[in-house]
Structure formats: structure tokens, C-alpha cells
Amino acid sequence: MDEPSRFDEFASLATEQRNPRTFDLDMLEIGAILERISAEDHTVPEAVARELPYIARAAELVLASFRAGGRLIYVGAGTSGRLGVLDASECPPTFGADPETVQGVIAGGYDALVRAVEGAEDRTEEGERAMVERAVGPKDTVIGLAASRRTPFVVAALAKARALGAKTAYVTCTPRSEFTLEVDVAICPVVGPEVLMGSTRMKAGTAQKLVLNMITTAAFLRIGKAYENMMVDLMATSEKLVERSRRTVMTAAGVEYAAAAHAITAARGSVKTAIVMLKLGCTREEAEARLGRAGGFVRAALASGPVSSRPTEP
């Protein structure tokens, strides 16, 4: 594509338009600037809500990958890439997931997380190589993230992933009518022009983060990572998470602090196992067996027949 054609394509993107409600942005005092930003931010959840059927389809793809032993791999550049890495990094402590299960790939690599890497988003060969290096295959789902839909690194990575047999999805803030890439599902929350023209770290970034939260939370919930609305596979890797684990067991089993702490120790650190042990009055071995038969779902483990053993001291 020659430079004039590339300029015309870029200038026509929805994410690159001027917002008619903020033409006077440079004249406003701080309070008024914040009011404009807040008013625009309020439109983002509505744009995301309109995409719920497509977000659900993407979450189903990810769920199928998890059940098959595959992975979710995000691919993005700049803000979009950082959001993918962020969501991937939050899954192990939240859901007790293997760090390999959800991965984030950002154009420019690790350095691009903390500073801009000039030209990284245009390197198509690096996008393709990232998929090959991760041995992407039919069990995996690869989700591209690009507010503008056109980022070369992301487009090339998705095409390669698709060629390798992976399921693919794309999260972009441009209209569905303008989306022409070959993917299994496109998610297109159209948030309109940014408060500051082209600053897609704002509304577009917020929309993408909301979508990623939905996809991973829904998929992990469907493989038994919660009981009621509580995280029960979290990894207690900090004092805060240790205390959250104990509070979760206290709430789920209706016991006091000391009993919850004791049960988690007896359960070898497993919140799920501790809940089943306390609610059914059974041993760790039986609780683990019940959870195994129930596919890791606490609710199903609690309902799976009579208790055959009584607890012993750890």
C-alpha cells in the first residue's frame, strides 16, 4: 500500500476521528476536563453490552480450549498489547490457573510493556513468528487486540494462528461493517471518537479491558473456578490472598477464623477442598475424590451422594 492510500485508510478509522463534544478541550479547567472525560467514559459499557452475543461466542471458544488442555493467547501492540498481558497475568492468582494457560503477546516484547518500541506494531514477520514459537495449534484460541483493527503485527499473528488450526477472535473498536479479517468471531464495541483525538488508551482501552475481563471470567467459571460468587481456586501468594482464602472458607462454610485457617492447612492449601471438608464433615481424601468426580465444581461435589468417611486430624 502506497503512502497516500495508507494515509486515507488511517484517516477514515473510527478511532481516529475528532470528537465534536470536545473541540474546546484545550480551553477547559481541570474540573471541566474531567467532566468531559467522565461523560464519554459512561458510554463505554453500553457499547460493550451491545457486543455480548459475540463476547459469549469468544468465551465459548476459550472454554473449549481450556477443556481440551489448550490455551488462550492474546496478541496486541501498544495499549492493546499491554491489556492482553495484564489480563493474562491476573489469571493465575485469581483462578489458580497455570501461567501457560493464558498468555499475552505484545509487539516489541517485554520492553514494550514499559515504554514504546517504535515500529514494533508494523513487523508482520514478528507476529507470525510469535505464533510459531509458541507452537500454536488446534487446541488454542488466539484473540487479537487492536482498537483500529489494522495493526500489522496483530493481523499477521491472527492469520498465522488460523493457518496453524487455532480458533481466532478479534477485539476492535471499529464498526463491524468495516471488519474484513478472517476470524471465528469479531467483537466490535464502537465507542466513538476519543476525548483526545486518537488517544485509544482511553475509551477504546477501557472497552477492551471490560471485554477481556468478561471472556476469562466466564470461561474460568465454567470449569469450576468459583463456588457461588467466590474465588475458590485462587493462589495464596501474598498476605492479602492468604486472608482472602480464609475469609472465603469462613463465608462458604459458616465457620470462625481459626477453623477456616485450620481447614485450609488440613486441605494442603486448597480452598475448594477445605470448603467441602467443612460443609460435609469429611476427610481431605474424600473431599478431593468428590471434587475430582465433580470436575472441580464445589457445588456438584457437595451434592454428590452420602459421606463415607469422617475427618481426622491433619
Residue pairs with C-beta under 8 A, 6 or more apart in sequence:
1 9
9 150
10 16
10 148
10 150
13 148
13 149
13 150
13 174
14 173
14 174
14 175
14 178
14 190
14 192
14 193
15 147
15 148
15 173
15 174
15 193
15 194
15 198
15 200
15 204
16 148
16 197
16 198
17 192
17 193
17 197
18 193
18 197
19 40
19 192
19 193
19 194
19 195
19 197
20 193
21 36
21 39
21 40
22 36
22 40
22 195
22 196
25 33
25 36
25 195
25 196
28 36
36 195
37 195
37 202
40 192
40 194
40 195
40 202
40 203
41 202
41 203
41 206
43 191
43 192
43 203
44 189
44 191
44 203
44 206
44 207
44 210
45 210
47 173
47 189
47 190
47 191
47 192
47 207
48 55
48 189
48 207
48 210
48 211
48 214
50 189
51 187
51 188
51 189
51 211
54 185
54 186
54 187
54 188
55 187
55 211
55 214
55 215
56 218
57 169
57 184
57 185
58 141
58 143
58 169
58 185
58 187
58 215
59 214
59 215
59 218
59 219
61 141
61 167
61 169
61 184
61 185
62 72
62 141
62 143
62 215
62 216
62 219
63 218
63 219
63 222
63 223
64 70
64 141
64 167
65 71
65 72
65 139
65 140
65 141
65 167
66 72
66 101
66 219
66 220
66 223
67 223
68 139
69 139
70 137
70 138
70 139
70 140
70 141
71 100
71 101
71 102
71 103
71 139
71 140
71 141
72 88
72 101
72 102
72 103
72 140
72 141
72 142
72 143
72 215
72 216
72 219
73 102
73 103
73 104
73 105
73 131
73 134
73 136
73 140
73 141
73 142
73 143
73 161
73 166
74 81
74 83
74 84
74 85
74 87
74 88
74 102
74 103
74 104
74 105
74 142
74 143
74 144
74 145
74 212
75 81
75 84
75 105
75 127
75 130
75 142
75 143
75 144
75 145
75 153
75 154
75 157
75 158
75 161
76 82
76 83
76 84
76 104
76 105
76 106
76 107
76 144
76 145
76 146
76 151
76 154
77 106
77 107
77 108
77 112
77 120
77 121
77 146
77 151
77 153
77 154
78 107
78 112
78 116
78 121
79 147
79 200
79 201
79 204
79 205
80 145
80 146
80 147
80 151
80 154
80 171
80 200
80 205
80 208
81 104
81 105
81 106
81 107
81 108
81 112
81 145
82 106
82 112
82 113
83 145
83 205
83 208
83 209
83 212
84 104
84 105
84 106
84 143
84 145
84 212
85 104
85 106
85 113
86 104
86 209
87 102
87 104
87 209
87 212
87 213
87 216
88 102
88 103
88 104
89 104
91 97
91 101
91 102
91 216
91 220
92 98
92 99
92 235
93 234
93 235
93 237
93 241
94 220
94 231
94 234
95 216
95 220
95 225
95 231
95 233
95 234
96 225
96 233
96 234
96 235
97 220
97 225
97 233
102 216
103 134
105 130
105 134
105 157
106 112
106 113
107 117
107 120
107 121
107 123
107 126
107 127
107 151
107 153
107 154
108 117
108 120
108 121
109 117
109 120
111 117
112 120
120 126
120 153
121 151
121 152
121 153
121 154
122 152
122 153
123 152
123 153
124 152
124 153
124 155
124 156
125 156
126 153
127 152
127 153
127 154
127 155
127 156
127 157
127 160
128 156
128 157
128 159
128 160
130 157
131 142
131 157
131 160
131 161
131 164
131 166
132 160
132 164
136 142
136 160
136 161
136 164
136 166
137 164
137 165
137 166
138 164
138 165
138 166
139 166
140 161
140 166
140 167
141 166
141 167
141 168
141 169
142 157
142 158
142 161
142 162
142 166
142 167
142 168
142 169
143 168
143 169
143 170
143 171
143 215
144 151
144 154
144 155
144 157
144 158
144 168
144 169
144 170
144 171
144 172
144 183
145 154
145 170
145 171
145 172
145 208
145 212
146 154
146 155
146 170
146 171
146 172
147 172
147 173
147 174
147 200
147 204
147 205
147 208
148 172
148 173
148 174
148 200
149 170
149 172
149 174
149 178
149 179
149 181
155 181
158 168
158 170
158 181
158 183
159 182
161 168
162 168
162 182
162 183
167 184
168 182
168 183
168 184
169 183
169 184
169 185
169 186
169 187
170 179
170 181
170 183
170 185
170 186
170 187
171 187
171 189
171 208
171 211
171 212
172 179
172 186
172 187
172 188
173 188
173 189
173 190
173 191
173 200
173 203
173 204
173 207
173 208
174 188
174 190
175 188
175 190
176 186
176 188
179 186
179 188
187 211
189 207
189 208
189 210
189 211
191 203
191 204
191 206
191 207
192 203
194 200
194 202
194 203
194 204
195 202
195 203
196 202
220 226
223 295
223 296
224 233
224 294
224 295
224 296
224 297
224 298
225 231
225 232
225 233
225 296
226 232
226 233
227 252
227 272
227 275
227 298
227 299
228 252
228 299
230 248
230 251
230 252
231 244
231 248
231 271
232 248
232 252
232 271
232 272
232 275
232 298
233 271
233 272
233 296
234 241
234 244
234 245
234 248
234 271
235 241
236 242
236 244
236 245
236 269
245 264
245 271
246 257
246 260
246 261
246 264
247 260
248 271
248 275
249 255
249 260
249 263
249 264
249 271
249 274
249 275
249 278
250 256
250 257
250 259
250 260
252 275
252 279
252 298
253 259
253 260
253 263
253 274
253 275
253 278
253 279
255 263
255 278
259 278
260 274
260 278
262 314
263 274
263 277
263 278
264 270
264 271
264 274
265 314
266 274
266 277
266 284
266 311
266 313
266 314
267 273
267 274
267 277
267 284
267 287
268 284
270 288
272 291
272 296
272 298
272 301
273 284
273 287
273 288
273 291
274 287
275 298
276 282
276 287
276 290
276 291
276 298
276 301
276 302
277 283
277 284
277 287
277 311
279 302
280 286
280 287
280 290
280 302
280 307
281 307
281 310
281 311
282 290
282 307
282 308
282 309
282 310
282 311
283 309
283 310
283 311
283 312
284 311
284 314
285 309
286 307
286 308
286 309
287 301
290 301
290 302
290 304
291 297
291 298
291 301
293 301
293 304
294 300
294 301
294 304
